[in-house]
Amino acid sequence: MLFKTISGAALATGVLIAASIGAPASHAGTLEDIQSAGVLKCGINTGLPGFAYTDDAGNWLGFDVAYCRALSAAVFGDPDKVEYVNLTGKNRFPALQSGEVDVLSRNTTWTFSRDVDLGFTFVGVIYYDGQGFIGRKSLNISSAKDLDGASVCIQTGTTTELNLADFFRVNNMSYEPVPIETNEEARIAYVADRCDVYTTDASGLAATKTTFENPDDHMVFPEIISKEPLGPLVRHGDDRWADVARWTLNVLINAEEYGVTSANVDKLAEGSNNPEINRMLGSEGSLGSMLGLQANWAVGVIKAGGNYAEIFERYLGKDTPLGLSRGQNALYVNGGLLYAPPMR
């Protein structure tokens, strides 16, 4: 496993300057460039429990990291050919636009301006989220609508800034923003009483709460104030690479629906009575060659960490410190929003 850190100073030009350049650093050969380099450069969070974190040996793990591994498996047949690049909310977009990373898998919200104005292609939704608030129970309030005059820790360079301003404006309240750059800085500032509450995606709040010394002294308020469809993204300008990234995600979702797991994928790859599974795993058809990949590319994707359900439960589910239920992130056949196009 390779690891590289990009400091905030190294990409201090910011999102607006990067956007003004207009032409994203992409060309119709990203897949070939990655294969030639022998490594996939994947932008991830600076550290967020459940989503991107290191074990005692320094290996990167997590829900977003699992997508990087799946994409590496699609390209190379090996999930370990990844260079993980630590990115903050502020420098993630310049890093992708400049070609410092090939794909961004970092709890990033799909929005109009990011898709159209900044020149990115979101390849799908990997996690349906929404912005919320966490505060101490000692505040003696039970609703975010009681936060008039509160100080709020908020990450810069994220959609949460505008969402926060909109929420307080709509509810005719005032607030004092306490800007920070990373989730860890936000956690430290909140614990140090530099702000009354912290706001970010609800999944991030659940992750942050697990790090507190006395988590039961804090509560996540019931209000969800925004839509935050999170997903991997690539640069505009190379549809073939976007297709590889998109269908890697679709394989993870479809594999759950079809009952294909890391335990049975090798057996099913020999052939089954389900043509969708056969086409996905390469025993029928030519989906792999259409992407410029091996016929059994999807087998490697699933073996890298399992299907969507396996990945979710391993890093975010009820038996993890985050203890998240599937909710909106369940398959459409189970009352959720996850729905992937068919493999045909």
N, C-alpha and C positions, 0 to 999 in steps of 0.2 A: 504494500500500500504506500502511495506517495502522498505527501502533504505539503501544502504551500500556504502561507499567510499573506494577504494583501492588506496593508495598513490603510487607515482612513486617509492619511496624508498622501499616500501614493495615488489616490484617485479623488483628490479633493476638489476636482472640477465640478462634481455634483451632477445631479440629474438634469437640471435645466440647461447647463452648458452642453452636456452630452446630447440632449434632445435637439439643441440648436444646430448641431452638425448636420443633421438631416439624413445622411446616408449611413446606414448601419454597416459595420465591418463584416460583411458576409458575402459569400460567392457560392456558385453552384458546384461546390466540391468539398463541403465540410466533412462528409463521411469519409471521403478518400484522404483528406488531410489527417483526420483522427487515426485512421488505419495506418497511415504512413508513419505518424508519430509514435504509434504503439501505446497511446494512453488517451483516455477521455478526461478532459478537464471539467470538473463538475463543481459549480458554485453552491456552497451550503452555508448555513447559519454559523455564527461565531460560537454557538453553543446554546442549545435549548433542549431541556430534558424531554425524552421521548422522540424528538424529531432529529436532532443532530447533537451527539455527545460522544465522548471517548470513554473507553473502558480503562482498566488499570494498566494495560499494555500500550495505551495510546492509539488504539484502533478506533476509527470512527464508526458509530452505529446510529440507528434511528430510522424513523419512518421516511424522512426525506433522503437519507443516505441509502436506504434500500432501493429507491428508484434509481439512483446513480449506479448501483451495482447491477440492477436489472438491465439498464441501458448498456453498460459495459459488456454484459453477457450477450446482449443482442449483437453488438458490433464485433466483439472479439471471441465469443464463446467462452469468456473468462470474466467473472464479476470483479476481479481484483485489479484490473488494469485501469484504475481511477486515480487521478490526482485531485484531491479535495482542496478546494480553495475557500478559505474562511472569508465571508463577506458580511458587512453590516447592511442595515437598511439603506444607508446613504450611498455606499459605494458599489452596491450589487449591480445596478443598471449600467454605469460606465464600464464595469468589468465585462459584462456580457457584450455591450456594443463594441468595445475595443478588441474583442477576441481573446481576452485574458481567460475566459472560460467558454466552453462549447455549449453548455446548457446550465440553466439556473434551476436548482431544486431546493428552494429556500422559502418556505411558507410565504409565497408572494401572491397577492390578490390580482385576479384578472379584472382589469378595468378598461374602459373605452380609451382613455388617454395613453395608457401603457401599450395597448394593442395597436392603436392607430398612430398617435403622435410620436411616441418614442421608438416605434418601429420594431416591436417584438411580436412573436407568434406564440401564443399560449396553446399548448398541445392538448389540453383537457383539464378537467378538475380532478385533483387527487384527494382533496379534502374540503368539504363544505363547512365553513366556519362563520363566525359573526363576532363583532367587537363587543366587549363587555368591560366591567370594572371590578376591581378587587380592593377591599378596604378592611380596616380593623373593626371587629365587632364592638370595640369600645367607642366607636363613633356614635353608636346608638341610633343608627338609621338602617332602614331595610330596603331602600330603593335608591337608584341612581338619580331619581328626580328630586332627591333631598340634598343634592350636592352643591347647592347654590353657594358660591364663594369658596369652594374647595380648591386646594392645590392638587394638580394632577400630573403625575409622571407620564411622559409620553415619548416614544421613540421618534426621532426625526427621520425624514425621508420615507415616511410610510403613509398609507391611506388613513391611518388612525388620526392624524392631525386634522384633516378636513372633517372626518366623521365626528370628532370631538367638538369642533367648532359648530358644526351643524346641529348637534344634539343640544348643546347649551343654548344656542340661538333659538331653536324651535321651542324650547321649554322656558325661555325668558330668564335664563340664569347666567351668572358670571362665574369665571374660574381663573385660576392662576396656573399657566402651563409651566411645568418643570421639564425642559427638554433634556433628553439623554440620547445616546447613540446605539447602545446595544441592550439586549435583554438583561445581561448580567449587571450593567450599570443601573438599569431601572430597578432591579431587585435590591441592589445595595442602597440606592437612594431611598427606596420605599422603606426598607428595614431601618434605615437611619432616621426616619421621620422627616425626610426632606419634602415629602408630599403626603397628602391625606389618602389618596387613592392612586392606583396604577391602572392604565387602560391599554389593552391590546386585544388580539384575537382571543376568544374564550379558551381555545386549546392552549395558547400561550399562558393564560392565567392559571389554568390547571397545572401546567408544567412548572410554573414559577412557585405556586403554592406548595408543591412537594418539597421545595428546598428550604422552607421556613423551619425554624427551630420548633415553633409551636403552631403548626398549620391550622389547628382548630380555633385559634384566636382571630382568624381572618375569614372573610366571607366574600364569595363572588356574588355580586348583586344580580337580580333576576333579569334585568333588561339586556337585551341584545339589540344594539343600536344600528347595525349595518349588515349588509350581505358581504361576505368575504369568501368568494370561491377561490381557493388556493390551488395552484398548479404549476407544473414545470413550464419553462419558456425558453425559446431559442430566438435567434435574430431573424428578422425578415430577410428574404432574398434567396433562401435555399429550401425550396419545397421538399426536396428529397430528404434532407436531414430532418426537417420538421415531421415528415411522414414516419421516419424511423422512431423519433422520440414519441410521437403520438401513439403509434401502434404498439410500442412497448408498454405504455400505460394501459391501452385497451386490452392487451393480452392479460395483464394482471387482473383486471376487472372481469373479463370474460372467463378466465380460468376459474374464478370463484363460482360464477354462475354455472359453468359446465361441470363443476366438481373435480377439476384437475388440480392436484396439489403437488407439493415438492416430493411427497412420498410415492405417488402413483404415476407421475408424469412419464417416467421412463417406460413403464409398462404400456401406458396409453399411446405413447409415441410409436409403438409397434403396429398400431391400428386398432380401431374401435368401430362400433356400429353407429357412431355419431359423426356425420360428415363435417360438422363444424369443428369438432375436436381434431379430426384427421387433417383438415386444411390448416388449422392453427399450428399443429405440431409437425406438419410437413410430410405426413405419410400419403397425402393426396394433394394435388394441385401444385401451384408454383408461387405461393404468396411470398416466400423468402426471396426468390429471384427478382420479384417486382420491386423489392426494397433494396436490392443489391446486397442481400445477406444470404447466409447459408439456409438450406431448406429447413433445418431443424432449429433455427434461431430462437423460436419461442420456447423450446424445451429448456434452453439455457436461461432464458428470462425467468421462468418459473422455478427452476432449480436454484437460482441465485438466492432466493429468500422466501419462496412460496408465492401463492396467489395473494390477492389483495387482503383477504380475510386473515391469512396467516401473518402477513406483515402488520396489519392493524392490531391484532391481538397480542403480538409479540412486543410491540413498542408502546401502544396507546391503550389497550383494552382493559377490561375490568380487573384482570389479575396483575396489572402493572401499577406502579405508584400513581400514575395519572388517573387510572380507573375510569376511562371514558367509555361510554356506551356507543354503539354504532350510530344510532339516531338517524340523521339525514344521510350519513355515510354508509347506510345499509344499501344493499341492492334494491333496485326498483321493485323486484318481485317480493321483497320483504318490507315494503313500505318506505324505503329510502329513495334517494335521488340518483344513486349510481346506476349508470346505463351506458354500456359501450356498444358501438356499432358491430354488426355481425362480421365473422371471418369468412367472407366470400367475395 
